[in-house]
């Protein structure tokens, strides 16, 4: 079963790759395709970023109780590097008219819609907050949403770590549900998605011999 998951993940990564028979393979430094890679160029790129909160989010996605593939998915999400329909259409891989969300809500499937504002997928967050016993309003920017969700935990390190894990698990469950609907014609209800978040999160903690009660504030 795990081999099939890896093949599916590899196939998704290759969706954004367009091969040209007439061109030879070559290494390309995407930030500067004409000048190529230079240390000076990398330094200029890193020091000229105008969204430092994204860098902070990227540093925090790695969680010792979370499988690496989940953190990689979150890393790609925060950089808008997932093969959403909108990204695929912008690269000419699928037609523009095929960009609509798999839930049938009628909106274009970009990362913000897919994970936050979709009437179906986005509703998972309020259910998760109710389960955790916290109130809040979701941000419509992925990095801000990530940081905000961890802040719901308060100042306790263990509790913040648990909320961090839950956010990553929600992202993982939503992306897999999207792929099930798109590629396998399988649909889950929102309560079923919430059950997956709960069971998978607790399984990750148990695998790491971590015991945490999210209902305890002391």
GIDAQUI-V174804 format. One record per pair of residues at least 24 apart in sequence whose C-alpha atoms are under 7 Angstrom apart, sorted by sequence separation. I is the first residue (numbers start at 1). GAP is how many residues later the second one is. D is the distance in whole Angstrom. If there is no record, write none. Layout:
((I & GAP & D) (I & GAP & D))
This chain:
((85 & 24 & 6) (86 & 24 & 5) (116 & 24 & 6) (173 & 24 & 7) (84 & 25 & 6) (85 & 25 & 7) (84 & 26 & 6) (84 & 27 & 7) (170 & 27 & 6) (112 & 28 & 7) (169 & 28 & 6) (112 & 29 & 7) (112 & 30 & 7) (80 & 31 & 7) (169 & 32 & 7) (166 & 35 & 6) (121 & 53 & 7) (159 & 55 & 7) (115 & 59 & 7) (78 & 64 & 6) (78 & 65 & 6) (124 & 66 & 6) (128 & 66 & 7) (16 & 67 & 7) (15 & 68 & 7) (124 & 70 & 7) (12 & 71 & 7) (16 & 72 & 6) (102 & 76 & 7) (102 & 79 & 7) (102 & 80 & 6) (132 & 82 & 7) (57 & 86 & 6) (54 & 89 & 6) (53 & 90 & 7) (57 & 90 & 7) (74 & 94 & 7) (70 & 98 & 7) (66 & 99 & 7) (70 & 102 & 6) (66 & 138 & 6) (65 & 139 & 6) (65 & 140 & 6) (65 & 143 & 6))
